[in-house]
Structures are given as C-alpha cells and as structure tokens.
C-alpha cells in the first residue's frame, strides 16, 4: 500500500510540475481560443488568408509577384523559381497556334513545383509527354503554393477566358483542401476570405472532440500534432465539410464546361489518408462527373518527381 501511494504521489507531483511548466513556457495551449487556433492550423496544414501588402489580392486572397527570379530554399531542397509577367511559374501566354491543344494546371505546391527545378514541374512533364507523342501541346501552370480549391476557382474566373484551355487539370490534395475549402468563402462582391460562421462551428466541434484534454496545457501540447492529423481526416468526411468541396469542384466544372473545356481532377493524398480510409469517400467527388485520378503521395515530398513514388 505505501508503494502505491508513493507511486501515485510521484505521478501527481510530476504531472503538476509539467502542467505549470507548460502553462509558463507554452501559454498558447492554456488559452482555449489560442489552442483551437493551433489545432485548426495543424488540421489544415495550410491557411486560409487574405494578405496585406503588395501581394494582396481581394478576389484571390494573395498572389505571387510577377517577373520574380529567386532561390527557394528549405531544409529539404534548394532550387530556382522564375515567374512570368502574370506571377505564375509558367510560360508566357501567347496566341493559340493552329492545331494546338492547351492545358491549364490549377493547384497548390504540388503543381507549383516546390522542390522542382525549372522544366521539371508536373506541368512540364505533361507537355514533354505531348511533344513525344507528336502532338502540339501547350501547358500553362497557374498553380500557387498555399492555394485551396476556392482560390483556384477564383483564379479560373479571372483567367479561363484569356487562356482558352481545352483541358483544365485541378490538383486536389486531401491533406488540407477539405478543411480549407470549408473555411474559405467568396462573398456577393467576389471577395475572398474566411467564413466566420463555419469557423465558429468547426471550433465548437473541435472543442467537443477534445474535451478529454481537460484544459491541460501539457496534455494539449503533447497531443496537438497527433490530434491535428487524426481530426483532419475524421472531420473531412463529415457531410457539411465534404459538401463544400463538392460545391467548389462543381463550380469549377461549370466554368470549364461554359468554356468548352474538359475538367480533370488529380486527387493527391498522403498515405496516412489512404490507410485511414478517407480515400474510399473520395469516390463521392465523381458525382460531379469530373474525370479523376488518384495519387498517394508522401506529404513531405512536394517535388514533381514525387509521383514516381506514388501509389496509384
């Protein structure tokens, strides 16, 4: 009996010390609102934002500066990035040539080519494949790192007519697009931003799902990375959240159909999503009658070459 009491006493003292240390060193986990913001950030693995400054764009949220020649460097890779006069990592828009097939890529960092040198992006590989097949293919890559489907629909509304594509390829990443598409919105004036009502409902659902943390800063700090990933896929399958992605993909299909173009959706998903069963629900997206392709990707590998290691 004394040993049990000693063990319990040691446990409670250690827990109290860890809790005090966490509240002092990691106050964001002690405050309910800041904790929810942290958890939502982990769930999105991205953000829904309307930036301020030279890269701000009311309709798109943000954009990349035009005519940039710079180095992109992270702990994983280092490469050159060059943008055209419209701010895209793409060839300049030119008049259509006779017999030309035009392809427009819309996506996030996978299609933008984080980790890929010039000429090695997925869009470049598609164009090269067309040339090898003796077809006159011109690919325009209007993808932007950090974009979600709502950003991409807004981008299509602005540029679809001037590009005049025969095929639009949308990159959809299950690792964050579901939650971001749920939170992002466009108002009646066409302004992009966060839907605060849906944000409030998401916070309420997260609060209910994490009640077992008992407002412990130490427990929250230790479990947030794991909870973020688990809740990301659990919540993505909820009807209200899933429906927003269906809505925006349908909207893009309407835009492409009106332009007499075909929409292809390339579905990219991290292996943990496939193993967790979310991919089975992705089949519901085909109700929009888009052509779909599924690629299982390593979520930490954003290079164009990652598709060679995908599990299709």
N, C-alpha and C positions, 0 to 999 in steps of 0.2 A: 504493500500500500504506500509506504513512504516514497518508493521509487516512482510509482505512478504519479504521485503528487509533485515530485521533483521534476519529472518529465513535463507534466502539464504546466508547471510554473515556468520552466525554462522556455516552453513554447510560447506562452503568453507574453513573457518579457521580451523575447526575440521579436515577436510579432509587433509589439508596441514600439520597440526601437526602430524597426523597419518602417512602420507607419509614420512615425514622427520624422524620420529622415526623408521619406518620400514626400511628405507634405511641405518640408522645408526646401528640398532640392528640386522637386518636380511639382510645383503648385498647380500646374495645368490639369493634373489628374485629381486634385482635390476639389476643384470647382466644377460643378455639374455641367454648365454651359460650355466651358473650355474643353472638358473631357469629351462631350458629344461632338464638338468640332474636330477634335483629334481623331475620334473613331470614324467619323464620316470621311475624313481625309484618307485614312487607311482603307476604307471601303472603296473609295473612288479610285485610289492610286493615281489621281489626277486632280483637276479642279475645274469648277465652272466659274469663269471670271470675266469681268468687264474691266479691262485695264485702263489706266490713265497714262497720259503722255503721248509721245509720237507714234507708238504702236497701237493706240486705242482705236477702236472702230465700233460705232454704235450698233451696226447690224450684225457684225461678226463676233464681237467681244474683244478680239485682238487680232493682229495680223503681223506678218514678218516684214521687215523693212525691205524695200526694193534695192536691187543692184548692190547686194552685200557680197563681199569676198572675205571670208574669215575662216578661222580654225574652230572646230568644235572639239572640245577635249573633256573627257571624263576619266574616271578610274579605269573604265573598260576599253575605251577607244580614243583615237585622235584622227581627225580627217578634215578635209577642206569642205566648205559649204559655199555655194555660189547661188544667189537668187537672181531672177530676171527682173525686168522693169515693172512687173506687177507684184513682186515679192514672193514668187514661188520658185522652188528648186526644180526648174523646168526649162525647156527650150522656150524661146520667144514665140508668141502667137503669130503665125504667118497665114496668108491667104491659102485656101484649100486648093490643092492641085487635082487635076483630073484623075479619077481612079483611086483617090486617097481614102483610106479608112482611118477615121480619127477615134482615139480612145482617150477618155478623161479619167484620171485617177483622183479620187477623193478619199482622204483618210487621215490618220494620225501619224505618230512617229514611225510606225512600221513602214508605211508607204512613203513618208518623207525621206526615210533612209538614215535614221540615226545609226551611226556606226559604219555607214557605207560611203565609199569614195564616189566622186562624180563618175557617172557612167556605170555604176554598179547597183543602183536602186532597182526595186522590183519593176518599176515602170520602164527602165532602160532594158531590163532583161526581156520584157514583153515585146518591146519594139524590135530588139535584135532578133527575137524568135520570128516575128513577122517578116523581117527582111530575109532571113534564112529560108523562109517558106515562099520567097519570091512575091511577096505582097507589099504594096506601098502603104506602110503603117506609120502614122504619126501619133506619138503618145505625149500627152500633156499632163504633168504631175502637179496638181493643185492641192496636194496634201500639206497639212501643217501640224507640227508636233503639238500635242495637247488638245487637239480638236475632238469633239464628240459628234454624234450624228446630227444634232441640231445645228452646230456650227457649219457642218458640211452641207446641210440643206440650204442654209442661208447663203453659203458660197455658190451653190448651184443656181439659186435665184438670181444672183448677180452676174455670173459668168457663163451660164449654159448657152445663152443665145449667141454670144460672140465666139465661143469655141466651136459650137456646132458639132458635137461628137456623134459618132454612130453608136458607140458603146460607152457607158459610164460604169466604172468599177468602184464600188464603195467598199472600203476596208472597215469591217466591224470587229472590234476587239472586245470579247466578252469579259476581259479582266477589269474593265472600268466603264464601258459605254452604257451599260444598263442603268447604273446609278446616276451617271452624269446626264443621260437623256431624261431621266425622271426629274432631276432638279433644274435642268436648263429650260428656258422658255423664251418665246418671242411674243411681245405684246402687239396690240392692234396697230401700232405705228411701225411695226417691223423692227423694234429694238430688242436686242438680245440681252438676257440677264437671268438671274436666279428666280425661280418661282418660290416665294416665301411661304405660301400655304403648304405646298408639298414638302418644303424643307421642314416645316413645323411638324407635319405628320410623320416624316421619317424620323425626326428626333424623338417623337413620342413612342414610336415602335422600337427604336433602339433602347430607350430608357426601360421599356418593359422587358426587352430581351436580355438586358444586362443588370437586372435588379439583383441578381445573385452576387454582384461585386460588393454590395453593402456599403457603397460610397467609400471604399477603402482605396486610398491613393496608391498604396504599394501593390495591391492586387490588380488595380486597373493598369498601372504602369507595366506590370509583368505580362498581362494578358492581352493588351491592346493590339499588338501586331498579329497575334493568332486570331483574336476575335474579328479584326478587320477583314481578314481573308475569309473566315467562315461566314460572317454575316453578309459579305459581298455577294456570295453565290446563293445563300439562303434567301435573301431579300430580292435578288434579281428574278427569281421565279414567282414572286407574288404578283397576282393579276394586275393590280394598279400600276406597279413599276414596269412590268413586262409590256403592258399596253402602250406606254409612252413610246417605247422603241418601235413597236408595230406601227404606231401612228406616224412617226417621222420617216420610217422606211417607206411606208405607203405614200407619204407626201413627196418623197424623192422619186418614187416610181411614177407618180402623176406628172411631175415636172419633166422627167425624161421621156415619157410617152407623148406629152404635148410637143416635145422637140423631135419626135420621131426617132428617138434613140432607145437602145436596149439597156436595161439596168442589170448588172451582175453584182451580187453581194459576196465578197470574200470574207468568210467568217473565220477569224483567228481566235484561238482560245488557248490559254495556258493549260498544261497537263493537269493541274490540280482541279480545274473546272471540269475536264473530261472525266477524271476519276471520281469527282463528286456528284456526277450525274446531271449537271446542268446542260450538257450538250444535247441530251435527249429532248429537252424542252426547246432547244434552238430550232428544231424542225417546225415549230409553230410559226416561225418567221416566214416560211414558204407560203403561208396563206396569202401573203401579199403578191404572190405569183412572180417573185423575183427568181432569177437563177442564182443558186447558192453554191459556194464551195467552202468546205471546212478544212482548216489547217490547225493542228495542235502545235503550239509554239512554246518554247522556253520563254517565260515572261521577262526574264532579264536580258534576253538577246534580241536587240532591236535591229540588227543588221539585215540587209536584203538577203544575205546568204542563209539566214536562219531557216528559210523554208526548206532548204536541203536537209534539215534535221527535224522537219515537222513530221507528225504522224497524221496522215490524211484519213 
